[in-house]
Amino acid sequence: MRLLLLAPPGAGKGTQGARLAAWSGARRIAAGDLLRAEARAGSPPGSVTADIQAGLSALPLAGLPAHPAPRHSP
């Protein structure tokens, strides 16, 4: 099962995602958690993420990779 929760900040995506994962046994992946981990690791994408989260820059759409992200098997 693949499910994408979209809502504004504070709407409960994390809460509902955790509940759905516990109920279904599915794996929960949160984009914000992945971005924060990259920022902590100091990777090049992480440094851009840290600047955006700190309000120092806007999202650089031109700098995003043209190829799709690698797929992970569930």
N, CA, C and O atoms as a Maestro MAE file, in Angstrom:
{
 s_m_m2io_version
 :::
 2.0.0
}

f_m_ct {
 s_m_title
 :::
 protein
 m_atom[296] {
  # First column is atom index #
  i_m_mmod_type
  r_m_x_coord
  r_m_y_coord
  r_m_z_coord
  i_m_residue_number
  s_m_chain_name
  s_m_pdb_residue_name
  s_m_pdb_atom_name
  i_m_atomic_number
  :::
  1 25 0.852 -1.175 0.000 1 A "MET " " N  " 7
  2 3 0.000 0.000 0.000 1 A "MET " " CA " 6
  3 2 0.888 1.225 0.000 1 A "MET " " C  " 6
  4 15 1.871 1.277 0.739 1 A "MET " " O  " 8
  5 25 0.559 2.211 -0.816 2 A "ARG " " N  " 7
  6 3 1.251 3.491 -0.827 2 A "ARG " " CA " 6
  7 2 0.224 4.573 -0.576 2 A "ARG " " C  " 6
  8 15 -0.814 4.636 -1.234 2 A "ARG " " O  " 8
  9 25 0.529 5.412 0.378 3 A "LEU " " N  " 7
  10 3 -0.389 6.465 0.762 3 A "LEU " " CA " 6
  11 2 0.406 7.731 0.987 3 A "LEU " " C  " 6
  12 15 1.456 7.696 1.628 3 A "LEU " " O  " 8
  13 25 -0.066 8.828 0.480 4 A "LEU " " N  " 7
  14 3 0.599 10.117 0.620 4 A "LEU " " CA " 6
  15 2 -0.341 11.052 1.351 4 A "LEU " " C  " 6
  16 15 -1.464 11.285 0.904 4 A "LEU " " O  " 8
  17 25 0.109 11.588 2.469 5 A "LEU " " N  " 7
  18 3 -0.690 12.536 3.243 5 A "LEU " " CA " 6
  19 2 -0.187 13.947 2.940 5 A "LEU " " C  " 6
  20 15 0.987 14.251 3.154 5 A "LEU " " O  " 8
  21 25 -1.058 14.790 2.453 6 A "LEU " " N  " 7
  22 3 -0.727 16.179 2.160 6 A "LEU " " CA " 6
  23 2 -1.642 17.090 2.959 6 A "LEU " " C  " 6
  24 15 -2.863 16.944 2.921 6 A "LEU " " O  " 8
  25 25 -1.055 18.021 3.676 7 A "ALA " " N  " 7
  26 3 -1.828 18.977 4.463 7 A "ALA " " CA " 6
  27 2 -0.873 20.063 4.940 7 A "ALA " " C  " 6
  28 15 0.343 19.876 4.903 7 A "ALA " " O  " 8
  29 25 -1.405 21.187 5.385 8 A "PRO " " N  " 7
  30 3 -0.540 22.260 5.880 8 A "PRO " " CA " 6
  31 2 0.127 21.857 7.201 8 A "PRO " " C  " 6
  32 15 -0.294 20.900 7.851 8 A "PRO " " O  " 8
  33 25 1.173 22.599 7.589 9 A "PRO " " N  " 7
  34 3 1.839 22.310 8.855 9 A "PRO " " CA " 6
  35 2 0.852 22.330 10.028 9 A "PRO " " C  " 6
  36 15 -0.027 23.189 10.110 9 A "PRO " " O  " 8
  37 25 1.022 21.371 10.918 10 A "GLY " " N  " 7
  38 3 0.182 21.306 12.114 10 A "GLY " " CA " 6
  39 2 -1.161 20.643 11.922 10 A "GLY " " C  " 6
  40 15 -1.978 20.632 12.844 10 A "GLY " " O  " 8
  41 25 -1.414 20.087 10.743 11 A "ALA " " N  " 7
  42 3 -2.718 19.478 10.464 11 A "ALA " " CA " 6
  43 2 -2.838 18.048 10.989 11 A "ALA " " C  " 6
  44 15 -3.937 17.495 11.026 11 A "ALA " " O  " 8
  45 25 -1.715 17.442 11.396 12 A "GLY " " N  " 7
  46 3 -1.782 16.094 11.937 12 A "GLY " " CA " 6
  47 2 -1.270 15.005 11.019 12 A "GLY " " C  " 6
  48 15 -1.572 13.830 11.231 12 A "GLY " " O  " 8
  49 25 -0.496 15.369 9.998 13 A "LYS " " N  " 7
  50 3 0.043 14.349 9.085 13 A "LYS " " CA " 6
  51 2 0.912 13.345 9.825 13 A "LYS " " C  " 6
  52 15 0.812 12.142 9.583 13 A "LYS " " O  " 8
  53 25 1.762 13.824 10.724 14 A "GLY " " N  " 7
  54 3 2.638 12.927 11.477 14 A "GLY " " CA " 6
  55 2 1.856 11.990 12.376 14 A "GLY " " C  " 6
  56 15 2.148 10.797 12.452 14 A "GLY " " O  " 8
  57 25 0.867 12.535 13.052 15 A "THR " " N  " 7
  58 3 0.035 11.724 13.943 15 A "THR " " CA " 6
  59 2 -0.728 10.667 13.152 15 A "THR " " C  " 6
  60 15 -0.722 9.489 13.510 15 A "THR " " O  " 8
  61 25 -1.377 11.088 12.088 16 A "GLN " " N  " 7
  62 3 -2.152 10.142 11.285 16 A "GLN " " CA " 6
  63 2 -1.252 9.136 10.585 16 A "GLN " " C  " 6
  64 15 -1.605 7.963 10.463 16 A "GLN " " O  " 8
  65 25 -0.078 9.595 10.119 17 A "GLY " " N  " 7
  66 3 0.868 8.683 9.478 17 A "GLY " " CA " 6
  67 2 1.344 7.602 10.434 17 A "GLY " " C  " 6
  68 15 1.437 6.432 10.061 17 A "GLY " " O  " 8
  69 25 1.648 7.995 11.677 18 A "ALA " " N  " 7
  70 3 2.073 7.022 12.678 18 A "ALA " " CA " 6
  71 2 0.956 6.037 12.994 18 A "ALA " " C  " 6
  72 15 1.201 4.839 13.135 18 A "ALA " " O  " 8
  73 25 -0.257 6.535 13.104 19 A "ARG " " N  " 7
  74 3 -1.396 5.649 13.381 19 A "ARG " " CA " 6
  75 2 -1.637 4.674 12.230 19 A "ARG " " C  " 6
  76 15 -1.868 3.485 12.452 19 A "ARG " " O  " 8
  77 25 -1.582 5.181 11.005 20 A "LEU " " N  " 7
  78 3 -1.791 4.311 9.841 20 A "LEU " " CA " 6
  79 2 -0.690 3.261 9.734 20 A "LEU " " C  " 6
  80 15 -0.960 2.105 9.408 20 A "LEU " " O  " 8
  81 25 0.548 3.662 10.008 21 A "ALA " " N  " 7
  82 3 1.657 2.710 9.951 21 A "ALA " " CA " 6
  83 2 1.497 1.630 11.006 21 A "ALA " " C  " 6
  84 15 1.722 0.452 10.727 21 A "ALA " " O  " 8
  85 25 1.111 2.018 12.216 22 A "ALA " " N  " 7
  86 3 0.907 1.035 13.284 22 A "ALA " " CA " 6
  87 2 -0.248 0.098 12.954 22 A "ALA " " C  " 6
  88 15 -0.165 -1.106 13.195 22 A "ALA " " O  " 8
  89 25 -1.318 0.648 12.406 23 A "TRP " " N  " 7
  90 3 -2.497 -0.143 12.083 23 A "TRP " " CA " 6
  91 2 -2.229 -1.126 10.947 23 A "TRP " " C  " 6
  92 15 -2.655 -2.279 11.003 23 A "TRP " " O  " 8
  93 25 -1.516 -0.661 9.911 24 A "SER " " N  " 7
  94 3 -1.338 -1.485 8.713 24 A "SER " " CA " 6
  95 2 -0.045 -2.280 8.707 24 A "SER " " C  " 6
  96 15 0.106 -3.214 7.919 24 A "SER " " O  " 8
  97 25 0.895 -1.917 9.583 25 A "GLY " " N  " 7
  98 3 2.195 -2.574 9.553 25 A "GLY " " CA " 6
  99 2 3.096 -2.026 8.461 25 A "GLY " " C  " 6
  100 15 4.179 -2.560 8.224 25 A "GLY " " O  " 8
  101 25 2.657 -0.963 7.793 26 A "ALA " " N  " 7
  102 3 3.444 -0.361 6.721 26 A "ALA " " CA " 6
  103 2 4.556 0.500 7.306 26 A "ALA " " C  " 6
  104 15 4.511 0.880 8.476 26 A "ALA " " O  " 8
  105 25 5.530 0.794 6.499 27 A "ARG " " N  " 7
  106 3 6.634 1.651 6.904 27 A "ARG " " CA " 6
  107 2 6.236 3.103 6.706 27 A "ARG " " C  " 6
  108 15 5.610 3.445 5.703 27 A "ARG " " O  " 8
  109 25 6.589 3.949 7.642 28 A "ARG " " N  " 7
  110 3 6.275 5.373 7.566 28 A "ARG " " CA " 6
  111 2 7.542 6.130 7.194 28 A "ARG " " C  " 6
  112 15 8.577 5.971 7.841 28 A "ARG " " O  " 8
  113 25 7.461 6.942 6.167 29 A "ILE " " N  " 7
  114 3 8.578 7.790 5.749 29 A "ILE " " CA " 6
  115 2 8.069 9.221 5.733 29 A "ILE " " C  " 6
  116 15 7.107 9.535 5.032 29 A "ILE " " O  " 8
  117 25 8.707 10.084 6.500 30 A "ALA " " N  " 7
  118 3 8.315 11.491 6.548 30 A "ALA " " CA " 6
  119 2 9.392 12.323 5.866 30 A "ALA " " C  " 6
  120 15 10.560 12.267 6.251 30 A "ALA " " O  " 8
  121 25 9.009 13.086 4.864 31 A "ALA " " N  " 7
  122 3 9.971 13.900 4.113 31 A "ALA " " CA " 6
  123 2 10.711 14.864 5.033 31 A "ALA " " C  " 6
  124 15 11.917 15.061 4.880 31 A "ALA " " O  " 8
  125 25 10.008 15.462 5.977 32 A "GLY " " N  " 7
  126 3 10.659 16.399 6.893 32 A "GLY " " CA " 6
  127 2 11.738 15.730 7.719 32 A "GLY " " C  " 6
  128 15 12.792 16.319 7.958 32 A "GLY " " O  " 8
  129 25 11.486 14.498 8.160 33 A "ASP " " N  " 7
  130 3 12.490 13.755 8.926 33 A "ASP " " CA " 6
  131 2 13.724 13.480 8.071 33 A "ASP " " C  " 6
  132 15 14.853 13.597 8.548 33 A "ASP " " O  " 8
  133 25 13.508 13.117 6.813 34 A "LEU " " N  " 7
  134 3 14.630 12.851 5.911 34 A "LEU " " CA " 6
  135 2 15.447 14.117 5.668 34 A "LEU " " C  " 6
  136 15 16.677 14.071 5.673 34 A "LEU " " O  " 8
  137 25 14.768 15.252 5.454 35 A "LEU " " N  " 7
  138 3 15.473 16.510 5.222 35 A "LEU " " CA " 6
  139 2 16.256 16.954 6.454 35 A "LEU " " C  " 6
  140 15 17.386 17.425 6.328 35 A "LEU " " O  " 8
  141 25 15.674 16.812 7.640 36 A "ARG " " N  " 7
  142 3 16.381 17.175 8.870 36 A "ARG " " CA " 6
  143 2 17.600 16.287 9.092 36 A "ARG " " C  " 6
  144 15 18.631 16.764 9.565 36 A "ARG " " O  " 8
  145 25 17.498 15.007 8.759 37 A "ALA " " N  " 7
  146 3 18.639 14.092 8.901 37 A "ALA " " CA " 6
  147 2 19.766 14.492 7.956 37 A "ALA " " C  " 6
  148 15 20.936 14.454 8.338 37 A "ALA " " O  " 8
  149 25 19.428 14.873 6.730 38 A "GLU " " N  " 7
  150 3 20.442 15.329 5.775 38 A "GLU " " CA " 6
  151 2 21.119 16.606 6.278 38 A "GLU " " C  " 6
  152 15 22.333 16.764 6.142 38 A "GLU " " O  " 8
  153 25 20.335 17.513 6.857 39 A "ALA " " N  " 7
  154 3 20.900 18.759 7.387 39 A "ALA " " CA " 6
  155 2 21.860 18.448 8.535 39 A "ALA " " C  " 6
  156 15 22.934 19.045 8.610 39 A "ALA " " O  " 8
  157 25 21.499 17.531 9.426 40 A "ARG " " N  " 7
  158 3 22.380 17.154 10.545 40 A "ARG " " CA " 6
  159 2 23.656 16.482 10.051 40 A "ARG " " C  " 6
  160 15 24.726 16.661 10.631 40 A "ARG " " O  " 8
  161 25 23.533 15.700 8.964 41 A "ALA " " N  " 7
  162 3 24.687 14.973 8.424 41 A "ALA " " CA " 6
  163 2 25.661 15.905 7.713 41 A "ALA " " C  " 6
  164 15 26.815 15.541 7.486 41 A "ALA " " O  " 8
  165 25 25.207 17.102 7.360 42 A "GLY " " N  " 7
  166 3 26.085 18.057 6.684 42 A "GLY " " CA " 6
  167 2 26.328 17.748 5.221 42 A "GLY " " C  " 6
  168 15 27.294 18.243 4.641 42 A "GLY " " O  " 8
  169 25 25.474 16.941 4.611 43 A "SER " " N  " 7
  170 3 25.622 16.627 3.188 43 A "SER " " CA " 6
  171 2 25.312 17.866 2.362 43 A "SER " " C  " 6
  172 15 24.680 18.790 2.873 43 A "SER " " O  " 8
  173 25 25.741 17.919 1.091 44 A "PRO " " N  " 7
  174 3 25.422 19.086 0.255 44 A "PRO " " CA " 6
  175 2 23.919 19.384 0.191 44 A "PRO " " C  " 6
  176 15 23.527 20.538 0.362 44 A "PRO " " O  " 8
  177 25 23.055 18.368 -0.053 45 A "PRO " " N  " 7
  178 3 21.631 18.684 -0.017 45 A "PRO " " CA " 6
  179 2 21.191 19.130 1.379 45 A "PRO " " C  " 6
  180 15 20.291 19.957 1.525 45 A "PRO " " O  " 8
  181 25 21.837 18.573 2.392 46 A "GLY " " N  " 7
  182 3 21.500 18.938 3.757 46 A "GLY " " CA " 6
  183 2 21.833 20.376 4.090 46 A "GLY " " C  " 6
  184 15 21.101 21.021 4.840 46 A "GLY " " O  " 8
  185 25 22.936 20.898 3.540 47 A "SER " " N  " 7
  186 3 23.283 22.295 3.812 47 A "SER " " CA " 6
  187 2 22.292 23.238 3.143 47 A "SER " " C  " 6
  188 15 21.960 24.284 3.701 47 A "SER " " O  " 8
  189 25 21.819 22.880 1.958 48 A "VAL " " N  " 7
  190 3 20.780 23.683 1.297 48 A "VAL " " CA " 6
  191 2 19.501 23.626 2.125 48 A "VAL " " C  " 6
  192 15 18.838 24.642 2.333 48 A "VAL " " O  " 8
  193 25 19.164 22.435 2.592 49 A "THR " " N  " 7
  194 3 17.975 22.258 3.423 49 A "THR " " CA " 6
  195 2 18.064 23.084 4.694 49 A "THR " " C  " 6
  196 15 17.088 23.727 5.083 49 A "THR " " O  " 8
  197 25 19.228 23.075 5.353 50 A "ALA " " N  " 7
  198 3 19.407 23.838 6.586 50 A "ALA " " CA " 6
  199 2 19.221 25.330 6.337 50 A "ALA " " C  " 6
  200 15 18.607 26.022 7.148 50 A "ALA " " O  " 8
  201 25 19.748 25.832 5.214 51 A "ASP " " N  " 7
  202 3 19.582 27.251 4.881 51 A "ASP " " CA " 6
  203 2 18.117 27.595 4.645 51 A "ASP " " C  " 6
  204 15 17.646 28.645 5.083 51 A "ASP " " O  " 8
  205 25 17.402 26.723 3.962 52 A "ILE " " N  " 7
  206 3 15.988 26.960 3.688 52 A "ILE " " CA " 6
  207 2 15.203 26.949 4.992 52 A "ILE " " C  " 6
  208 15 14.363 27.819 5.223 52 A "ILE " " O  " 8
  209 25 15.480 25.950 5.858 53 A "GLN " " N  " 7
  210 3 14.763 25.853 7.127 53 A "GLN " " CA " 6
  211 2 15.066 27.039 8.030 53 A "GLN " " C  " 6
  212 15 14.218 27.444 8.825 53 A "GLN " " O  " 8
  213 25 16.268 27.600 7.917 54 A "ALA " " N  " 7
  214 3 16.636 28.754 8.736 54 A "ALA " " CA " 6
  215 2 16.111 30.055 8.131 54 A "ALA " " C  " 6
  216 15 16.254 31.121 8.730 54 A "ALA " " O  " 8
  217 25 15.507 29.970 6.952 55 A "GLY " " N  " 7
  218 3 14.959 31.153 6.301 55 A "GLY " " CA " 6
  219 2 16.012 31.983 5.595 55 A "GLY " " C  " 6
  220 15 15.779 33.152 5.289 55 A "GLY " " O  " 8
  221 25 17.181 31.385 5.332 56 A "LEU " " N  " 7
  222 3 18.267 32.130 4.700 56 A "LEU " " CA " 6
  223 2 18.187 32.110 3.182 56 A "LEU " " C  " 6
  224 15 18.828 32.928 2.522 56 A "LEU " " O  " 8
  225 25 17.415 31.193 2.619 57 A "SER " " N  " 7
  226 3 17.295 31.134 1.164 57 A "SER " " CA " 6
  227 2 15.965 30.498 0.785 57 A "SER " " C  " 6
  228 15 15.284 29.891 1.612 57 A "SER " " O  " 8
  229 25 15.622 30.652 -0.471 58 A "ALA " " N  " 7
  230 3 14.404 30.040 -1.009 58 A "ALA " " CA " 6
  231 2 14.759 28.690 -1.614 58 A "ALA " " C  " 6
  232 15 15.932 28.389 -1.831 58 A "ALA " " O  " 8
  233 25 13.758 27.893 -1.880 59 A "LEU " " N  " 7
  234 3 13.974 26.586 -2.472 59 A "LEU " " CA " 6
  235 2 14.557 26.732 -3.866 59 A "LEU " " C  " 6
  236 15 13.929 27.348 -4.727 59 A "LEU " " O  " 8
  237 25 15.751 26.178 -4.117 60 A "PRO " " N  " 7
  238 3 16.403 26.320 -5.420 60 A "PRO " " CA " 6
  239 2 15.920 25.263 -6.406 60 A "PRO " " C  " 6
  240 15 16.569 24.230 -6.574 60 A "PRO " " O  " 8
  241 25 14.806 25.506 -7.048 61 A "LEU " " N  " 7
  242 3 14.241 24.516 -7.967 61 A "LEU " " CA " 6
  243 2 15.213 24.162 -9.082 61 A "LEU " " C  " 6
  244 15 15.231 23.020 -9.541 61 A "LEU " " O  " 8
  245 25 16.020 25.116 -9.526 62 A "ALA " " N  " 7
  246 3 16.968 24.844 -10.602 62 A "ALA " " CA " 6
  247 2 18.060 23.879 -10.152 62 A "ALA " " C  " 6
  248 15 18.667 23.217 -10.993 62 A "ALA " " O  " 8
  249 25 18.326 23.781 -8.859 63 A "GLY " " N  " 7
  250 3 19.384 22.920 -8.369 63 A "GLY " " CA " 6
  251 2 18.949 21.502 -8.061 63 A "GLY " " C  " 6
  252 15 19.775 20.672 -7.680 63 A "GLY " " O  " 8
  253 25 17.667 21.210 -8.220 64 A "LEU " " N  " 7
  254 3 17.191 19.858 -7.928 64 A "LEU " " CA " 6
  255 2 17.612 18.908 -9.037 64 A "LEU " " C  " 6
  256 15 17.689 19.311 -10.198 64 A "LEU " " O  " 8
  257 25 17.886 17.653 -8.699 65 A "PRO " " N  " 7
  258 3 18.321 16.700 -9.726 65 A "PRO " " CA " 6
  259 2 17.228 16.458 -10.752 65 A "PRO " " C  " 6
  260 15 16.040 16.466 -10.430 65 A "PRO " " O  " 8
  261 25 17.645 16.245 -11.987 66 A "ALA " " N  " 7
  262 3 16.696 16.010 -13.069 66 A "ALA " " CA " 6
  263 2 16.215 14.574 -13.089 66 A "ALA " " C  " 6
  264 15 15.177 14.278 -13.681 66 A "ALA " " O  " 8
  265 25 16.944 13.685 -12.457 67 A "HIS " " N  " 7
  266 3 16.561 12.274 -12.456 67 A "HIS " " CA " 6
  267 2 15.728 11.968 -11.213 67 A "HIS " " C  " 6
  268 15 15.858 12.651 -10.197 67 A "HIS " " O  " 8
  269 25 14.880 10.956 -11.288 68 A "PRO " " N  " 7
  270 3 14.059 10.604 -10.121 68 A "PRO " " CA " 6
  271 2 14.912 10.030 -9.005 68 A "PRO " " C  " 6
  272 15 15.990 9.488 -9.246 68 A "PRO " " O  " 8
  273 25 14.424 10.154 -7.800 69 A "ALA " " N  " 7
  274 3 15.114 9.590 -6.646 69 A "ALA " " CA " 6
  275 2 15.119 8.068 -6.752 69 A "ALA " " C  " 6
  276 15 14.208 7.489 -7.343 69 A "ALA " " O  " 8
  277 25 16.135 7.412 -6.186 70 A "PRO " " N  " 7
  278 3 16.158 5.943 -6.247 70 A "PRO " " CA " 6
  279 2 14.962 5.358 -5.508 70 A "PRO " " C  " 6
  280 15 14.524 5.883 -4.485 70 A "PRO " " O  " 8
  281 25 14.458 4.289 -6.036 71 A "ARG " " N  " 7
  282 3 13.305 3.631 -5.424 71 A "ARG " " CA " 6
  283 2 13.798 2.640 -4.383 71 A "ARG " " C  " 6
  284 15 14.787 1.937 -4.586 71 A "ARG " " O  " 8
  285 25 13.101 2.602 -3.287 72 A "HIS " " N  " 7
  286 3 13.420 1.654 -2.220 72 A "HIS " " CA " 6
  287 2 12.294 0.635 -2.156 72 A "HIS " " C  " 6
  288 15 11.115 0.982 -2.215 72 A "HIS " " O  " 8
  289 25 12.672 -0.598 -2.037 73 A "SER " " N  " 7
  290 3 11.635 -1.623 -1.960 73 A "SER " " CA " 6
  291 2 11.014 -1.606 -0.573 73 A "SER " " C  " 6
  292 15 11.719 -1.418 0.419 73 A "SER " " O  " 8
  293 25 9.701 -1.800 -0.492 74 A "PRO " " N  " 7
  294 3 9.002 -1.746 0.808 74 A "PRO " " CA " 6
  295 2 9.384 -2.859 1.740 74 A "PRO " " C  " 6
  296 15 8.873 -2.931 2.858 74 A "PRO " " O  " 8
  :::
 }
 m_bond[295] {
  # First column is bond index #
  i_m_from
  i_m_to
  i_m_order
  :::
  1 1 2 1
  2 2 3 1
  3 3 4 2
  4 3 5 1
  5 5 6 1
  6 6 7 1
  7 7 8 2
  8 7 9 1
  9 9 10 1
  10 10 11 1
  11 11 12 2
  12 11 13 1
  13 13 14 1
  14 14 15 1
  15 15 16 2
  16 15 17 1
  17 17 18 1
  18 18 19 1
  19 19 20 2
  20 19 21 1
  21 21 22 1
  22 22 23 1
  23 23 24 2
  24 23 25 1
  25 25 26 1
  26 26 27 1
  27 27 28 2
  28 27 29 1
  29 29 30 1
  30 30 31 1
  31 31 32 2
  32 31 33 1
  33 33 34 1
  34 34 35 1
  35 35 36 2
  36 35 37 1
  37 37 38 1
  38 38 39 1
  39 39 40 2
  40 39 41 1
  41 41 42 1
  42 42 43 1
  43 43 44 2
  44 43 45 1
  45 45 46 1
  46 46 47 1
  47 47 48 2
  48 47 49 1
  49 49 50 1
  50 50 51 1
  51 51 52 2
  52 51 53 1
  53 53 54 1
  54 54 55 1
  55 55 56 2
  56 55 57 1
  57 57 58 1
  58 58 59 1
  59 59 60 2
  60 59 61 1
  61 61 62 1
  62 62 63 1
  63 63 64 2
  64 63 65 1
  65 65 66 1
  66 66 67 1
  67 67 68 2
  68 67 69 1
  69 69 70 1
  70 70 71 1
  71 71 72 2
  72 71 73 1
  73 73 74 1
  74 74 75 1
  75 75 76 2
  76 75 77 1
  77 77 78 1
  78 78 79 1
  79 79 80 2
  80 79 81 1
  81 81 82 1
  82 82 83 1
  83 83 84 2
  84 83 85 1
  85 85 86 1
  86 86 87 1
  87 87 88 2
  88 87 89 1
  89 89 90 1
  90 90 91 1
  91 91 92 2
  92 91 93 1
  93 93 94 1
  94 94 95 1
  95 95 96 2
  96 95 97 1
  97 97 98 1
  98 98 99 1
  99 99 100 2
  100 99 101 1
  101 101 102 1
  102 102 103 1
  103 103 104 2
  104 103 105 1
  105 105 106 1
  106 106 107 1
  107 107 108 2
  108 107 109 1
  109 109 110 1
  110 110 111 1
  111 111 112 2
  112 111 113 1
  113 113 114 1
  114 114 115 1
  115 115 116 2
  116 115 117 1
  117 117 118 1
  118 118 119 1
  119 119 120 2
  120 119 121 1
  121 121 122 1
  122 122 123 1
  123 123 124 2
  124 123 125 1
  125 125 126 1
  126 126 127 1
  127 127 128 2
  128 127 129 1
  129 129 130 1
  130 130 131 1
  131 131 132 2
  132 131 133 1
  133 133 134 1
  134 134 135 1
  135 135 136 2
  136 135 137 1
  137 137 138 1
  138 138 139 1
  139 139 140 2
  140 139 141 1
  141 141 142 1
  142 142 143 1
  143 143 144 2
  144 143 145 1
  145 145 146 1
  146 146 147 1
  147 147 148 2
  148 147 149 1
  149 149 150 1
  150 150 151 1
  151 151 152 2
  152 151 153 1
  153 153 154 1
  154 154 155 1
  155 155 156 2
  156 155 157 1
  157 157 158 1
  158 158 159 1
  159 159 160 2
  160 159 161 1
  161 161 162 1
  162 162 163 1
  163 163 164 2
  164 163 165 1
  165 165 166 1
  166 166 167 1
  167 167 168 2
  168 167 169 1
  169 169 170 1
  170 170 171 1
  171 171 172 2
  172 171 173 1
  173 173 174 1
  174 174 175 1
  175 175 176 2
  176 175 177 1
  177 177 178 1
  178 178 179 1
  179 179 180 2
  180 179 181 1
  181 181 182 1
  182 182 183 1
  183 183 184 2
  184 183 185 1
  185 185 186 1
  186 186 187 1
  187 187 188 2
  188 187 189 1
  189 189 190 1
  190 190 191 1
  191 191 192 2
  192 191 193 1
  193 193 194 1
  194 194 195 1
  195 195 196 2
  196 195 197 1
  197 197 198 1
  198 198 199 1
  199 199 200 2
  200 199 201 1
  201 201 202 1
  202 202 203 1
  203 203 204 2
  204 203 205 1
  205 205 206 1
  206 206 207 1
  207 207 208 2
  208 207 209 1
  209 209 210 1
  210 210 211 1
  211 211 212 2
  212 211 213 1
  213 213 214 1
  214 214 215 1
  215 215 216 2
  216 215 217 1
  217 217 218 1
  218 218 219 1
  219 219 220 2
  220 219 221 1
  221 221 222 1
  222 222 223 1
  223 223 224 2
  224 223 225 1
  225 225 226 1
  226 226 227 1
  227 227 228 2
  228 227 229 1
  229 229 230 1
  230 230 231 1
  231 231 232 2
  232 231 233 1
  233 233 234 1
  234 234 235 1
  235 235 236 2
  236 235 237 1
  237 237 238 1
  238 238 239 1
  239 239 240 2
  240 239 241 1
  241 241 242 1
  242 242 243 1
  243 243 244 2
  244 243 245 1
  245 245 246 1
  246 246 247 1
  247 247 248 2
  248 247 249 1
  249 249 250 1
  250 250 251 1
  251 251 252 2
  252 251 253 1
  253 253 254 1
  254 254 255 1
  255 255 256 2
  256 255 257 1
  257 257 258 1
  258 258 259 1
  259 259 260 2
  260 259 261 1
  261 261 262 1
  262 262 263 1
  263 263 264 2
  264 263 265 1
  265 265 266 1
  266 266 267 1
  267 267 268 2
  268 267 269 1
  269 269 270 1
  270 270 271 1
  271 271 272 2
  272 271 273 1
  273 273 274 1
  274 274 275 1
  275 275 276 2
  276 275 277 1
  277 277 278 1
  278 278 279 1
  279 279 280 2
  280 279 281 1
  281 281 282 1
  282 282 283 1
  283 283 284 2
  284 283 285 1
  285 285 286 1
  286 286 287 1
  287 287 288 2
  288 287 289 1
  289 289 290 1
  290 290 291 1
  291 291 292 2
  292 291 293 1
  293 293 294 1
  294 294 295 1
  295 295 296 2
  :::
 }
}
